[in-house]
């Protein structure tokens, strides 16, 4: 993997499979389940469970992951601060989508109700 100092490029080149175990550990440590994590990821990406499993076990970069995704029409309702940045103000679309996922995982780990996480209207 090429190394770059551009954070947007670093995110684009990271594999989903390398980050997924951290998502899972974070939510399970707080008493949430793998099924709940998958529900959140599927809501954001539009993936089926089978497609999600392929990305978990594959070498898909975040760029490829989100190119294949059909991002939920309500994703723009995800707001707040993650990694020191307001997700709604992130200009790079890919970085914003990755941070959307980070934010949803954080909300799940913090015990937020699933209806709120999934921006049910």
VEXKEKE-718687 format. One record per atom (N, C-alpha, C, O): residue number from 0; residue in three letters; atom name; x, y, z. Coordinates in Angstrom, 3 decimals, m for minus. Layout:
# residues N
SITE     i    aa   at          x          y          z
SITE   NUM   ala   CA          X          Y          Z
...
//
This chain:
# residues 121
SITE     i    aa   at          x          y          z
SITE     0   unk    N      0.841     m1.176      0.000
SITE     0   unk   CA      0.000      0.000      0.000
SITE     0   unk    C      0.886      1.239      0.000
SITE     0   unk    O      1.853      1.312      0.758
SITE     1   unk    N      0.565      2.197     m0.834
SITE     1   unk   CA      1.312      3.445     m0.884
SITE     1   unk    C      0.999      4.280      0.339
SITE     1   unk    O     m0.150      4.349      0.775
SITE     2   unk    N      2.004      4.902      0.883
SITE     2   unk   CA      1.825      5.786      2.039
SITE     2   unk    C      1.657      7.224      1.542
SITE     2   unk    O      2.329      7.656      0.605
SITE     3   unk    N      0.748      7.950      2.188
SITE     3   unk   CA      0.516      9.338      1.807
SITE     3   unk    C      0.238     10.146      3.064
SITE     3   unk    O     m0.245      9.611      4.062
SITE     4   unk    N      0.544     11.428      3.012
SITE     4   unk   CA      0.268     12.306      4.136
SITE     4   unk    C     m1.116     12.937      4.032
SITE     4   unk    O     m1.574     13.575      4.980
SITE     5   unk    N     m1.786     12.769      2.902
SITE     5   unk   CA     m3.124     13.308      2.715
SITE     5   unk    C     m4.115     12.395      3.430
SITE     5   unk    O     m4.259     11.231      3.057
SITE     6   unk    N     m4.807     12.913      4.464
SITE     6   unk   CA     m5.725     12.050      5.222
SITE     6   unk    C     m6.849     11.470      4.361
SITE     6   unk    O     m7.265     10.332      4.579
SITE     7   unk    N     m7.342     12.232      3.391
SITE     7   unk   CA     m8.402     11.723      2.522
SITE     7   unk    C     m7.910     10.541      1.695
SITE     7   unk    O     m8.642      9.571      1.499
SITE     8   unk    N     m6.681     10.617      1.212
SITE     8   unk   CA     m6.101      9.519      0.436
SITE     8   unk    C     m5.851      8.297      1.312
SITE     8   unk    O     m6.087      7.165      0.889
SITE     9   unk    N     m5.374      8.528      2.535
SITE     9   unk   CA     m5.137      7.418      3.463
SITE     9   unk    C     m6.442      6.674      3.738
SITE     9   unk    O     m6.466      5.443      3.749
SITE    10   unk    N     m7.520      7.413      3.958
SITE    10   unk   CA     m8.823      6.801      4.211
SITE    10   unk    C     m9.269      6.012      2.987
SITE    10   unk    O     m9.754      4.888      3.117
SITE    11   unk    N     m9.112      6.588      1.806
SITE    11   unk   CA     m9.540      5.929      0.568
SITE    11   unk    C     m8.814      4.608      0.368
SITE    11   unk    O     m9.400      3.661     m0.158
SITE    12   unk    N     m7.552      4.522      0.775
SITE    12   unk   CA     m6.739      3.335      0.543
SITE    12   unk    C     m6.854      2.281      1.646
SITE    12   unk    O     m6.448      1.136      1.448
SITE    13   unk    N     m7.400      2.653      2.797
SITE    13   unk   CA     m7.579      1.681      3.878
SITE    13   unk    C     m8.601      0.630      3.468
SITE    13   unk    O     m9.563      0.930      2.762
SITE    14   unk    N     m8.390     m0.583      3.908
SITE    14   unk   CA     m9.379     m1.616      3.596
SITE    14   unk    C    m10.456     m1.632      4.673
SITE    14   unk    O    m10.194     m1.404      5.854
SITE    15   unk    N    m11.667     m1.910      4.225
SITE    15   unk   CA    m12.776     m2.028      5.166
SITE    15   unk    C    m12.503     m3.157      6.156
SITE    15   unk    O    m12.794     m3.034      7.346
SITE    16   unk    N    m11.944     m4.254      5.658
SITE    16   unk   CA    m11.669     m5.419      6.504
SITE    16   unk    C    m10.681     m5.090      7.627
SITE    16   unk    O    m10.718     m5.733      8.676
SITE    17   unk    N     m9.810     m4.115      7.432
SITE    17   unk   CA     m8.842     m3.759      8.477
SITE    17   unk    C     m9.485     m2.934      9.592
SITE    17   unk    O     m8.978     m2.911     10.714
SITE    18   unk    N    m10.580     m2.268      9.298
SITE    18   unk   CA    m11.241     m1.403     10.275
SITE    18   unk    C    m12.413     m2.118     10.950
SITE    18   unk    O    m12.722     m1.858     12.113
SITE    19   unk    N    m13.057     m3.011     10.217
SITE    19   unk   CA    m14.244     m3.704     10.731
SITE    19   unk    C    m14.037     m4.344     12.112
SITE    19   unk    O    m14.904     m4.190     12.972
SITE    20   unk    N    m12.922     m5.058     12.365
SITE    20   unk   CA    m12.749     m5.664     13.701
SITE    20   unk    C    m12.758     m4.625     14.825
SITE    20   unk    O    m13.181     m4.923     15.942
SITE    21   unk    N    m12.299     m3.421     14.536
SITE    21   unk   CA    m12.303     m2.353     15.540
SITE    21   unk    C    m13.738     m1.887     15.807
SITE    21   unk    O    m14.118     m1.642     16.952
SITE    22   unk    N    m14.528     m1.769     14.734
SITE    22   unk   CA    m15.949     m1.440     14.909
SITE    22   unk    C    m16.624     m2.487     15.793
SITE    22   unk    O    m17.325     m2.154     16.749
SITE    23   unk    N    m16.403     m3.746     15.458
SITE    23   unk   CA    m17.048     m4.841     16.176
SITE    23   unk    C    m16.620     m4.859     17.645
SITE    23   unk    O    m17.460     m4.987     18.535
SITE    24   unk    N    m15.333     m4.733     17.897
SITE    24   unk   CA    m14.834     m4.738     19.279
SITE    24   unk    C    m15.425     m3.576     20.074
SITE    24   unk    O    m15.776     m3.730     21.244
SITE    25   unk    N    m15.531     m2.430     19.440
SITE    25   unk   CA    m16.056     m1.246     20.127
SITE    25   unk    C    m17.499     m1.454     20.562
SITE    25   unk    O    m17.853     m1.152     21.702
SITE    26   unk    N    m18.336     m1.967     19.663
SITE    26   unk   CA    m19.751     m2.124     20.020
SITE    26   unk    C    m19.960     m3.296     20.987
SITE    26   unk    O    m20.787     m3.207     21.894
SITE    27   unk    N    m19.217     m4.391     20.797
SITE    27   unk   CA    m19.380     m5.538     21.695
SITE    27   unk    C    m18.898     m5.213     23.108
SITE    27   unk    O    m19.469     m5.694     24.087
SITE    28   unk    N    m17.855     m4.404     23.212
SITE    28   unk   CA    m17.338     m4.006     24.526
SITE    28   unk    C    m18.408     m3.233     25.313
SITE    28   unk    O    m18.417     m3.239     26.544
SITE    29   unk    N    m19.298     m2.576     24.582
SITE    29   unk   CA    m20.356     m1.776     25.211
SITE    29   unk    C    m21.696     m2.516     25.270
SITE    29   unk    O    m22.735     m1.919     25.551
SITE    30   unk    N    m21.653     m3.838     24.997
SITE    30   unk   CA    m22.854     m4.643     25.153
SITE    30   unk    C    m23.782     m4.687     23.945
SITE    30   unk    O    m24.900     m5.191     24.044
SITE    31   unk    N    m23.335     m4.171     22.815
SITE    31   unk   CA    m24.137     m4.261     21.596
SITE    31   unk    C    m23.683     m5.473     20.796
SITE    31   unk    O    m22.654     m6.076     21.103
SITE    32   unk    N    m24.450     m5.831     19.773
SITE    32   unk   CA    m24.176     m7.080     19.067
SITE    32   unk    C    m23.648     m6.858     17.649
SITE    32   unk    O    m23.759     m5.776     17.072
SITE    33   unk    N    m23.069     m7.936     17.118
SITE    33   unk   CA    m22.606     m7.947     15.731
SITE    33   unk    C    m23.791     m7.703     14.796
SITE    33   unk    O    m23.663     m6.974     13.812
SITE    34   unk    N    m24.936     m8.306     15.096
SITE    34   unk   CA    m26.135     m8.105     14.266
SITE    34   unk    C    m26.553     m6.638     14.232
SITE    34   unk    O    m26.951     m6.125     13.186
SITE    35   unk    N    m26.462     m5.968     15.375
SITE    35   unk   CA    m26.808     m4.542     15.411
SITE    35   unk    C    m25.810     m3.731     14.581
SITE    35   unk    O    m26.201     m2.816     13.857
SITE    36   unk    N    m24.534     m4.066     14.687
SITE    36   unk   CA    m23.519     m3.380     13.888
SITE    36   unk    C    m23.812     m3.566     12.404
SITE    36   unk    O    m23.769     m2.607     11.633
SITE    37   unk    N    m24.106     m4.788     12.011
SITE    37   unk   CA    m24.400     m5.065     10.598
SITE    37   unk    C    m25.657     m4.329     10.146
SITE    37   unk    O    m25.723     m3.846      9.015
SITE    38   unk    N    m26.647     m4.243     11.020
SITE    38   unk   CA    m27.865     m3.499     10.678
SITE    38   unk    C    m27.543     m2.039     10.377
SITE    38   unk    O    m28.063     m1.464      9.420
SITE    39   unk    N    m26.690     m1.450     11.193
SITE    39   unk   CA    m26.291     m0.048     11.012
SITE    39   unk    C    m25.511      0.119      9.703
SITE    39   unk    O    m25.780      1.047      8.940
SITE    40   unk    N    m24.569     m0.751      9.443
SITE    40   unk   CA    m23.762     m0.657      8.218
SITE    40   unk    C    m24.639     m0.873      6.991
SITE    40   unk    O    m24.508     m0.161      5.996
SITE    41   unk    N    m25.527     m1.848      7.063
SITE    41   unk   CA    m26.429     m2.108      5.926
SITE    41   unk    C    m27.365     m0.924      5.686
SITE    41   unk    O    m27.661     m0.596      4.537
SITE    42   unk    N    m27.830     m0.282      6.754
SITE    42   unk   CA    m28.693      0.895      6.602
SITE    42   unk    C    m27.946      1.993      5.834
SITE    42   unk    O    m28.497      2.598      4.916
SITE    43   unk    N    m26.699      2.241      6.215
SITE    43   unk   CA    m25.923      3.301      5.581
SITE    43   unk    C    m25.585      2.968      4.131
SITE    43   unk    O    m25.645      3.842      3.266
SITE    44   unk    N    m25.232      1.715      3.859
SITE    44   unk   CA    m24.678      1.353      2.551
SITE    44   unk    C    m25.674      0.739      1.572
SITE    44   unk    O    m25.441      0.742      0.363
SITE    45   unk    N    m26.772      0.218      2.085
SITE    45   unk   CA    m27.717     m0.476      1.221
SITE    45   unk    C    m27.278     m1.885      0.860
SITE    45   unk    O    m27.925     m2.537      0.041
SITE    46   unk    N    m26.193     m2.368      1.453
SITE    46   unk   CA    m25.699     m3.711      1.171
SITE    46   unk    C    m26.605     m4.772      1.787
SITE    46   unk    O    m27.248     m4.544      2.811
SITE    47   unk    N    m26.640     m5.935      1.141
SITE    47   unk   CA    m27.250     m7.108      1.751
SITE    47   unk    C    m26.234     m7.689      2.726
SITE    47   unk    O    m25.063     m7.310      2.708
SITE    48   unk    N    m26.677     m8.599      3.567
SITE    48   unk   CA    m25.750     m9.254      4.495
SITE    48   unk    C    m24.665    m10.004      3.719
SITE    48   unk    O    m23.501     m9.997      4.118
SITE    49   unk    N    m25.042    m10.648      2.618
SITE    49   unk   CA    m24.081    m11.405      1.813
SITE    49   unk    C    m23.007    m10.479      1.232
SITE    49   unk    O    m21.820    m10.805      1.260
SITE    50   unk    N    m23.425     m9.340      0.712
SITE    50   unk   CA    m22.472     m8.372      0.153
SITE    50   unk    C    m21.568     m7.817      1.250
SITE    50   unk    O    m20.362     m7.666      1.053
SITE    51   unk    N    m22.152     m7.518      2.392
SITE    51   unk   CA    m21.360     m7.013      3.515
SITE    51   unk    C    m20.300     m8.040      3.914
SITE    51   unk    O    m19.151     m7.675      4.163
SITE    52   unk    N    m20.670     m9.307      3.975
SITE    52   unk   CA    m19.713    m10.359      4.336
SITE    52   unk    C    m18.552    m10.429      3.348
SITE    52   unk    O    m17.415    m10.681      3.746
SITE    53   unk    N    m18.827    m10.210      2.069
SITE    53   unk   CA    m17.757    m10.208      1.063
SITE    53   unk    C    m16.756     m9.091      1.344
SITE    53   unk    O    m15.548     m9.279      1.199
SITE    54   unk    N    m17.269     m7.924      1.747
SITE    54   unk   CA    m16.381     m6.796      2.045
SITE    54   unk    C    m15.588     m7.042      3.333
SITE    54   unk    O    m14.429     m6.641      3.438
SITE    55   unk    N    m16.210     m7.697      4.302
SITE    55   unk   CA    m15.537     m7.994      5.565
SITE    55   unk    C    m14.383     m8.974      5.336
SITE    55   unk    O    m13.324     m8.844      5.951
SITE    56   unk    N    m14.587     m9.935      4.469
SITE    56   unk   CA    m13.557    m10.954      4.257
SITE    56   unk    C    m12.634    m10.633      3.088
SITE    56   unk    O    m11.690    m11.379      2.827
SITE    57   unk    N    m12.888     m9.548      2.390
SITE    57   unk   CA    m12.095     m9.213      1.217
SITE    57   unk    C    m11.060     m8.141      1.469
SITE    57   unk    O    m10.771     m7.783      2.611
SITE    58   unk    N    m10.514     m7.641      0.394
SITE    58   unk   CA     m9.498     m6.580      0.445
SITE    58   unk    C    m10.050     m5.279     m0.136
SITE    58   unk    O     m9.309     m4.505     m0.742
SITE    59   unk    N    m11.323     m5.045      0.045
SITE    59   unk   CA    m11.986     m3.862     m0.487
SITE    59   unk    C    m11.502     m2.606      0.228
SITE    59   unk    O    m11.550     m2.536      1.456
SITE    60   unk    N    m11.041     m1.626     m0.520
SITE    60   unk   CA    m10.674     m0.342      0.090
SITE    60   unk    C    m11.957      0.424      0.407
SITE    60   unk    O    m13.024      0.103     m0.116
SITE    61   unk    N    m11.848      1.428      1.256
SITE    61   unk   CA    m13.017      2.253      1.547
SITE    61   unk    C    m13.533      2.927      0.277
SITE    61   unk    O    m14.739      3.112      0.118
SITE    62   unk    N    m12.632      3.290     m0.616
SITE    62   unk   CA    m13.056      3.894     m1.880
SITE    62   unk    C    m13.935      2.913     m2.658
SITE    62   unk    O    m15.004      3.289     m3.138
SITE    63   unk    N    m13.499      1.680     m2.785
SITE    63   unk   CA    m14.274      0.661     m3.495
SITE    63   unk    C    m15.563      0.332     m2.745
SITE    63   unk    O    m16.612      0.134     m3.359
SITE    64   unk    N    m15.480      0.277     m1.434
SITE    64   unk   CA    m16.617     m0.034     m0.576
SITE    64   unk    C    m17.762      0.954     m0.816
SITE    64   unk    O    m18.908      0.560     m1.029
SITE    65   unk    N    m17.424      2.243     m0.776
SITE    65   unk   CA    m18.478      3.249     m0.941
SITE    65   unk    C    m18.855      3.484     m2.400
SITE    65   unk    O    m19.939      3.996     m2.676
SITE    66   unk    N    m17.989      3.124     m3.333
SITE    66   unk   CA    m18.391      3.165     m4.746
SITE    66   unk    C    m19.464      2.117     m5.008
SITE    66   unk    O    m20.359      2.335     m5.825
SITE    67   unk    N    m19.381      0.987     m4.324
SITE    67   unk   CA    m20.351     m0.089     m4.502
SITE    67   unk    C    m21.636      0.157     m3.694
SITE    67   unk    O    m22.667     m0.457     m3.965
SITE    68   unk    N    m21.570      1.042     m2.718
SITE    68   unk   CA    m22.707      1.281     m1.826
SITE    68   unk    C    m23.744      2.198     m2.454
SITE    68   unk    O    m23.438      3.027     m3.312
SITE    69   unk    N    m24.966      2.024     m2.005
SITE    69   unk   CA    m26.041      2.972     m2.319
SITE    69   unk    C    m26.350      3.659     m0.991
SITE    69   unk    O    m27.179      3.191     m0.211
SITE    70   unk    N    m25.668      4.777     m0.752
SITE    70   unk   CA    m25.747      5.445      0.543
SITE    70   unk    C    m27.186      5.884      0.818
SITE    70   unk    O    m27.861      6.450     m0.043
SITE    71   unk    N    m27.625      5.608      2.025
SITE    71   unk   CA    m28.989      5.907      2.441
SITE    71   unk    C    m29.324      7.375      2.210
SITE    71   unk    O    m28.508      8.256      2.476
SITE    72   unk    N    m30.523      7.627      1.714
SITE    72   unk   CA    m30.946      9.004      1.409
SITE    72   unk    C    m31.019      9.871      2.661
SITE    72   unk    O    m31.004     11.098      2.558
SITE    73   unk    N    m31.098      9.260      3.837
SITE    73   unk   CA    m31.148     10.021      5.082
SITE    73   unk    C    m29.785     10.173      5.754
SITE    73   unk    O    m29.700     10.658      6.882
SITE    74   unk    N    m28.729      9.765      5.072
SITE    74   unk   CA    m27.388      9.868      5.665
SITE    74   unk    C    m27.037     11.316      5.995
SITE    74   unk    O    m26.279     11.576      6.929
SITE    75   unk    N    m27.580     12.245      5.240
SITE    75   unk   CA    m27.282     13.664      5.514
SITE    75   unk    C    m27.796     14.107      6.887
SITE    75   unk    O    m27.408     15.166      7.380
SITE    76   unk    N    m28.659     13.308      7.502
SITE    76   unk   CA    m29.173     13.624      8.836
SITE    76   unk    C    m28.178     13.265      9.936
SITE    76   unk    O    m28.391     13.602     11.101
SITE    77   unk    N    m27.092     12.582      9.571
SITE    77   unk   CA    m26.046     12.231     10.537
SITE    77   unk    C    m25.216     13.485     10.775
SITE    77   unk    O    m24.581     14.007      9.858
SITE    78   unk    N    m25.228     13.955     12.001
SITE    78   unk   CA    m24.485     15.171     12.347
SITE    78   unk    C    m23.703     14.928     13.629
SITE    78   unk    O    m23.927     13.949     14.340
SITE    79   unk    N    m22.799     15.824     13.900
SITE    79   unk   CA    m22.031     15.746     15.129
SITE    79   unk    C    m20.544     15.689     14.845
SITE    79   unk    O    m20.101     15.790     13.701
SITE    80   unk    N    m19.790     15.527     15.914
SITE    80   unk   CA    m18.333     15.559     15.828
SITE    80   unk    C    m17.782     14.144     15.919
SITE    80   unk    O    m18.178     13.356     16.778
SITE    81   unk    N    m16.859     13.840     15.012
SITE    81   unk   CA    m16.137     12.575     15.046
SITE    81   unk    C    m14.692     12.877     14.666
SITE    81   unk    O    m14.437     13.558     13.673
SITE    82   unk    N    m13.768     12.380     15.437
SITE    82   unk   CA    m12.338     12.617     15.198
SITE    82   unk    C    m12.018     14.111     15.089
SITE    82   unk    O    m11.128     14.506     14.335
SITE    83   unk    N    m12.740     14.926     15.838
SITE    83   unk   CA    m12.486     16.360     15.855
SITE    83   unk    C    m13.094     17.148     14.712
SITE    83   unk    O    m12.861     18.353     14.609
SITE    84   unk    N    m13.859     16.509     13.858
SITE    84   unk   CA    m14.481     17.185     12.713
SITE    84   unk    C    m15.987     17.034     12.770
SITE    84   unk    O    m16.491     15.979     13.156
SITE    85   unk    N    m16.713     18.077     12.388
SITE    85   unk   CA    m18.164     17.982     12.248
SITE    85   unk    C    m18.434     17.230     10.952
SITE    85   unk    O    m18.020     17.674      9.881
SITE    86   unk    N    m19.126     16.094     11.037
SITE    86   unk   CA    m19.318     15.259      9.855
SITE    86   unk    C    m20.070     15.982      8.754
SITE    86   unk    O    m19.816     15.746      7.573
SITE    87   unk    N    m20.982     16.850      9.121
SITE    87   unk   CA    m21.765     17.569      8.109
SITE    87   unk    C    m20.945     18.624      7.364
SITE    87   unk    O    m21.390     19.142      6.339
SITE    88   unk    N    m19.752     18.944      7.870
SITE    88   unk   CA    m18.911     19.959      7.232
SITE    88   unk    C    m17.733     19.372      6.457
SITE    88   unk    O    m16.962     20.120      5.856
SITE    89   unk    N    m17.583     18.058      6.460
SITE    89   unk   CA    m16.471     17.424      5.743
SITE    89   unk    C    m16.718     17.555      4.248
SITE    89   unk    O    m17.779     17.169      3.756
SITE    90   unk    N    m15.753     18.094      3.529
SITE    90   unk   CA    m15.933     18.398      2.107
SITE    90   unk    C    m15.711     17.202      1.193
SITE    90   unk    O    m16.406     17.066      0.187
SITE    91   unk    N    m14.765     16.338      1.517
SITE    91   unk   CA    m14.488     15.185      0.664
SITE    91   unk    C    m15.616     14.160      0.856
SITE    91   unk    O    m15.810     13.668      1.967
SITE    92   unk    N    m16.360     13.833     m0.206
SITE    92   unk   CA    m17.516     12.933     m0.066
SITE    92   unk    C    m17.168     11.551      0.512
SITE    92   unk    O    m17.919     11.018      1.328
SITE    93   unk    N    m16.046     10.975      0.097
SITE    93   unk   CA    m15.674      9.662      0.615
SITE    93   unk    C    m15.340      9.745      2.103
SITE    93   unk    O    m15.812      8.931      2.895
SITE    94   unk    N    m14.542     10.711      2.472
SITE    94   unk   CA    m14.179     10.882      3.878
SITE    94   unk    C    m15.440     11.114      4.710
SITE    94   unk    O    m15.564     10.584      5.814
SITE    95   unk    N    m16.365     11.898      4.186
SITE    95   unk   CA    m17.607     12.150      4.910
SITE    95   unk    C    m18.392     10.847      5.122
SITE    95   unk    O    m18.938     10.625      6.203
SITE    96   unk    N    m18.449     10.002      4.116
SITE    96   unk   CA    m19.180      8.738      4.252
SITE    96   unk    C    m18.521      7.810      5.267
SITE    96   unk    O    m19.204      7.143      6.045
SITE    97   unk    N    m17.194      7.771      5.255
SITE    97   unk   CA    m16.489      6.954      6.237
SITE    97   unk    C    m16.762      7.495      7.636
SITE    97   unk    O    m16.982      6.722      8.568
SITE    98   unk    N    m16.749      8.795      7.785
SITE    98   unk   CA    m17.023      9.406      9.099
SITE    98   unk    C    m18.482      9.226      9.505
SITE    98   unk    O    m18.782      9.123     10.694
SITE    99   unk    N    m19.397      9.187      8.531
SITE    99   unk   CA    m20.792      8.838      8.841
SITE    99   unk    C    m20.817      7.470      9.523
SITE    99   unk    O    m21.468      7.291     10.552
SITE   100   unk    N    m20.106      6.516      8.942
SITE   100   unk   CA    m20.092      5.174      9.515
SITE   100   unk    C    m19.468      5.197     10.906
SITE   100   unk    O    m19.982      4.564     11.828
SITE   101   unk    N    m18.367      5.921     11.060
SITE   101   unk   CA    m17.736      6.043     12.372
SITE   101   unk    C    m18.731      6.604     13.391
SITE   101   unk    O    m18.812      6.117     14.519
SITE   102   unk    N    m19.472      7.610     12.996
SITE   102   unk   CA    m20.439      8.250     13.882
SITE   102   unk    C    m21.550      7.278     14.270
SITE   102   unk    O    m21.946      7.227     15.434
SITE   103   unk    N    m22.056      6.505     13.303
SITE   103   unk   CA    m23.099      5.528     13.598
SITE   103   unk    C    m22.593      4.454     14.560
SITE   103   unk    O    m23.312      4.044     15.471
SITE   104   unk    N    m21.359      4.003     14.356
SITE   104   unk   CA    m20.767      3.005     15.253
SITE   104   unk    C    m20.624      3.593     16.657
SITE   104   unk    O    m20.908      2.912     17.643
SITE   105   unk    N    m20.191      4.835     16.755
SITE   105   unk   CA    m20.092      5.499     18.059
SITE   105   unk    C    m21.451      5.564     18.751
SITE   105   unk    O    m21.563      5.265     19.940
SITE   106   unk    N    m22.473      5.953     18.008
SITE   106   unk   CA    m23.812      6.052     18.583
SITE   106   unk    C    m24.298      4.694     19.071
SITE   106   unk    O    m24.914      4.597     20.132
SITE   107   unk    N    m24.024      3.652     18.304
SITE   107   unk   CA    m24.402      2.297     18.699
SITE   107   unk    C    m23.681      1.914     19.994
SITE   107   unk    O    m24.294      1.392     20.924
SITE   108   unk    N    m22.390      2.176     20.042
SITE   108   unk   CA    m21.593      1.832     21.220
SITE   108   unk    C    m22.031      2.625     22.456
SITE   108   unk    O    m21.908      2.143     23.582
SITE   109   unk    N    m22.534      3.820     22.245
SITE   109   unk   CA    m22.959      4.653     23.369
SITE   109   unk    C    m24.364      4.309     23.858
SITE   109   unk    O    m24.868      4.924     24.797
SITE   110   unk    N    m24.993      3.321     23.216
SITE   110   unk   CA    m26.288      2.871     23.696
SITE   110   unk    C    m27.485      3.609     23.133
SITE   110   unk    O    m28.597      3.466     23.641
SITE   111   unk    N    m27.276      4.384     22.107
SITE   111   unk   CA    m28.387      5.108     21.497
SITE   111   unk    C    m29.389      4.115     20.911
SITE   111   unk    O    m29.004      3.051     20.427
SITE   112   unk    N    m30.654      4.461     20.957
SITE   112   unk   CA    m31.694      3.585     20.430
SITE   112   unk    C    m31.549      3.437     18.919
SITE   112   unk    O    m31.217      4.390     18.215
SITE   113   unk    N    m31.803      2.228     18.439
SITE   113   unk   CA    m31.631      1.922     17.022
SITE   113   unk    C    m32.477      2.848     16.132
SITE   113   unk    O    m32.014      3.255     15.066
SITE   114   unk    N    m33.684      3.182     16.540
SITE   114   unk   CA    m34.525      4.072     15.735
SITE   114   unk    C    m33.848      5.430     15.516
SITE   114   unk    O    m33.945      6.021     14.441
SITE   115   unk    N    m33.170      5.903     16.546
SITE   115   unk   CA    m32.463      7.192     16.426
SITE   115   unk    C    m31.229      7.050     15.549
SITE   115   unk    O    m30.953      7.919     14.723
SITE   116   unk    N    m30.485      5.965     15.721
SITE   116   unk   CA    m29.279      5.743     14.927
SITE   116   unk    C    m29.637      5.671     13.447
SITE   116   unk    O    m28.933      6.228     12.604
SITE   117   unk    N    m30.730      4.985     13.135
SITE   117   unk   CA    m31.125      4.787     11.738
SITE   117   unk    C    m31.955      5.948     11.200
SITE   117   unk    O    m32.535      5.857     10.118
SITE   118   unk    N    m32.006      7.021     11.950
SITE   118   unk   CA    m32.682      8.251     11.524
SITE   118   unk    C    m34.100      7.955     11.022
SITE   118   unk    O    m34.526      8.434      9.971
SITE   119   unk    N    m34.816      7.141     11.820
SITE   119   unk   CA    m36.216      6.824     11.475
SITE   119   unk    C    m37.046      8.095     11.594
SITE   119   unk    O    m36.917      8.854     12.555
SITE   120   unk    N    m37.895      8.308     10.604
SITE   120   unk   CA    m38.703      9.535     10.635
SITE   120   unk    C    m40.047      9.279     11.261
SITE   120   unk    O    m40.861     10.195     11.372
//
